[in-house]
Amino acid sequence: MSLLEEPRATWEKRFQARHYSYRDFYSASVTVTPQTYVFGTAARAVSKWNWPHAGDYIGAAQTYAREIKVFCTEDTYIIITSVNPLYLTLLNQGYTAQQIAGGAAPQGVVPQYVTEVPMIIRAGEQITFFPTYAVSITWYRVSIDGEIYIWVEGNAEGGE
């Protein structure tokens, strides 16, 4: 970070330039049974600093997938789950998770997660998503079993 820049400006430059410091990869079978992968699980096995988790060090709880690339060998439905931006805003304003879940915040009860509608990825296609606060991905087959390959990158302030 330049001494002449605000920390937020530096983060925005990295985000816009798609420079992410944490990487993850996962592959699995696609069957009729929905399966979920929580981002960071495979990256954690490579290095404890590769995808921080809450409690590791300051800022680790703010690590989310920022770029998700998915390739499927057969038609597959995927669902991306993200942290609700309003939920994070309320936490930053000093509300506790219990207060938010109990409706004590001005907006009432705010869900912690936002789940997207199922999206189909056609066989042989590679699709890239750019969520802001993604935490997991769920998938299941359309017609026949196949394989799914997931590449993930993200940032955590304080872990750069």
PENOR-V215976 format. One record per run of one state. SS is the DSSP state (H for helix, E for strand, - for the rest). FROM is the first residue (numbers start at 1). TO is the last residue. Records with the same first field share a line. If there is no record, write none. Layout:
# PENOR-V215976
SS = FROM-TO + FROM-TO
This chain:
# PENOR-V215976
- = 1-6 + 17-21 + 31-34 + 39-40 + 47-59 + 63-63 + 73-75 + 84-84 + 93-96 + 103-112 + 116-118 + 122-125 + 130-133 + 142-145 + 156-160
H = 7-16 + 41-46 + 60-62 + 85-92 + 97-102
E = 22-30 + 35-38 + 64-72 + 76-83 + 113-115 + 119-121 + 126-129 + 134-141 + 146-155
